[in-house]
Amino acid sequence: MERIIKSKVRVQKHGEVFTPNRIVKEMLDVPGIRESCENLTATFLEPAAGEGAFLVEILDKKLEMVSEQYNDDLKQYENYSLLALSTLYGIELLEDNAQICVMNMYGKYYQCYQKQVEFHQGRIKKNVLDSAKKIISLNIENGNFLTRQANSGQPIVFSEWKPLNLRKTTKVLKVQRTEYTLDALYENIKNTSGKSLKSIPSEPEQLDIFSFLEEEHEVEVKERKEMIYVPVPIVDVYKEEMEEL
């Protein structure tokens, strides 16, 4: 029998109820939604992702479409399957559910990738799997959709993975990652391409431990460096390559 609750306590405390797989499939088969599930670049945000029932099903549909339309060879499938994966986002309040969601998303991607590797008589590439892991880990957030905050107390941050050379004949896709807070997405704020919400402090001036014997010495702390993500092949996004703005 399919499980729809984990415990009565979780239902009472968090209102946690899982949607049966049959209902998930029926909801995603509604006209309009069905077409979006088969659209390579259509994005989805699941505000209460749970263990990923909806996201995994959407990913399955998208990867099936990729296998039919962008599968001249394994390299093309790898690139376009990662792009399809990058369009799916989720927020989940409960940490254990968020972790399971990430694992379920990765499990579905790996299963479909392995099938195409066998079809093309190729080999599984570590950089493709590492990039899939990076995309999933950044697109699934453990936090509260209503407050728009992560469980850490920081604003929820998502990454846009914008393809720069998306054409039907392109096999090797380049993307540029740009970070947005959920608040910025709500307010339709457009960030500079490649913008990172992280910053790296410059090295402070070295302090001579004997300087206090001579005169008062102040340590000068330089401004934090603003960084941007540089365009990279989508199969290499796991490297998180950046440069100073």
N, C-alpha and C positions, 0 to 999 in steps of 0.2 A: 504494500500500500504506500502511495506517495506521501511523503511528509509535508505538512503545511505549517506546522509550528515546531519549535524546539522545546519550549517549556511554557507552562501557564504563566510563570513569573515574568518571562521575557515578553509575553503578550501584554500582561498588565502594566509592565514598566515602560515598554518601548512601542507597544502596538505592533509587534513583529509577527507578520503572517506571510508565508511564502505563496506565490501564485503558482498553481499547478501547471505543469508543462503543456497540457492540452489547451489551457486558457491562454498561455503565452503565445502559442502557435496561432490560435484563432485571432488574437488581438493584432499580431503582426501581419496577418493576412488581410486586414482591412484595406480597401482601395485607398491609395495615397500613401499609406504607411508601407504597404508591400513594395511599391515602386521605389520608395526611398531606401528600403533595405537592400535593393539591388543597384543602387546608385553609388558609384565608387567614392565620390567626394562628399556625399550627404553626411552631415554630422548628427550624432545622437548624444544626448546627455540624460542619463538615468539618475534622478535626484535621490532615489532610495534604492540603491543597486542590489541590496541583499547579497546573495551569493552569486549574482550575475546571471540569473535565468534569462532575462530579456537581452542583455548585452551578448551573452554567448550565442543565443539563437540568431541575433542580428549578424554577429560575426560569421556564423555558419553560412547564412544567406549571402553575405558579401563575398566570402571566400569561394563559394560555389560560382558566383558570377565572375570572379577573377579567373577561375579555372577555365571558364568557357570563353572569355573575351580577351584575356591578357595572359596567354599561356603558350606563346610560340615556342618558348624554351624555358628552362628552369630559371634562368636569370631574370627574365621578364616576370615570371610568376612571383619570384622572391620580392622584387621591387614593388609590384602592384599589390601584393598581399599585405606588405607592411604599410602601404598607404591606406588600404582599406582598414587595417587595424587602428591606424592613427586617428580615425574619425570617430572612435567610440570612447565616451567619457562616462564616469560614474562617481557618485558620492554616496558613501555609506557611513552611518553613524556608529555602528558597532564594529569594533576592531577585528573580532574573529571573522565576521561576515566579510569585511573588506579584504582580509587576507585570503579567504576562500575564493572570493570573486576574482582576485588577481590570479590565483592558481588555476581556476576554471577557464579564464580567458586564455592563459598561456597553454593550458592543456588542449583546448580546441585549436589554437593556432598550430601547435606542434603536430597534432594529429593530421590536420589538413596539409601542412607542409611536407610531412613524411610521405603522405600519399602521392604528392606530386614528384617528390624526389625519386620514388620507386617508378612512377610512370615515365619519367625522363631518363631513368637509369643514371642518376647523378649521385651526389653525396650531400649530406646535411652540412651546412656551413655555420661555423660558430658565430661569425659576425652577424649573420641574419638572426639567429636565436638571441644573441645578446641585444640586438637592436629591438627585437620584439619585447624582450623583458623590460628594457628601458622605457619603451613607449607605454606599455601596460602599467608599469609602476608609477609613471607620471600622470597617466590619464585616469587612474582610479584613486580617489582621495578619501581618506578616513576623516570624516567631518560632518558638520551639520549644514544641510542645504538652506535651512531657514535663517540661520545666523550668518551664513556664508563664511564660517570659520572652520578651520581644521581642528581636530581634537587637541592639537598642540597649543591652541589659542591664537595661532597666526591666521591671516587671511588665506582662504582657499586659493591656490594658484594652479592654473592649467596651462599647458603648452599647445600652441597652434603649430602644426607641422605643414607648412605651406609648400606645395610642389612648385618648382620654378621652371620646369621644362616639360609640363604635362601635355603630351601629344600622343595620338594613337600609335605612332610608330616608335616612340621612345621606349627603350628597354631599361636604361639606367636612369633612375629618377634622382634629381637633386632637390633637397628640401631645406627650408630655413625655419628654425625653431624660434618662436616668439612667445614670451610668457605674459599672461594676463591674470590679474586677480578676478575672482568671480564677480566682485563689485564692478570692476571695469567692464566686464562683459555685459552686465545688466545695464550699465549706463552707455553702452555702445561706444566706449572709448577705443580709439585706434592707436595702438602703440607703434613705435618705430620698429621696422622690420629687424628681427634678431634681438630685440630688447630682452635682457635678462634682469630679473628682479633681485638677483644676487649681486653683491659687489665684493671686491677683494681689497682688503686694506693694504696700503703701501707699507713697506718695511719702515719701522720707526728708526730714527737716528740711533746709532750704537752708543750706549752710555758707558763711559769709563768708570769702573767701580772705585777708582781712587780720586775722581774729580772733585768729590766733596771736600777734599783737603785743600783744594786750591780756591775754588769759587763755586757759587751756586750754579747749578747746571740744569737747564730745563730740557726735557725730552720733547722734540718736535714730532708730532704724529701727523703724517701727511694725509691728505684727503683720500677717501676710498676710491678705488678705480672702478669706473663704470665699464661693464663688459657687455659684449654682444655675442650671440651665437653666429658662427659663420656658416654659409651654405655648405652642405656636405651631401654625399650620396646617402640615400635613405638607409642603406644597409650598414652605414657607419655612424648612425646617430648615437649609438651607445658611447662613443668617445667623448661626446659633449664638448666639441672643439669651440673655443671662444677666443676673442681678441679684444684688446682694449679699445674703447670707443674714442 
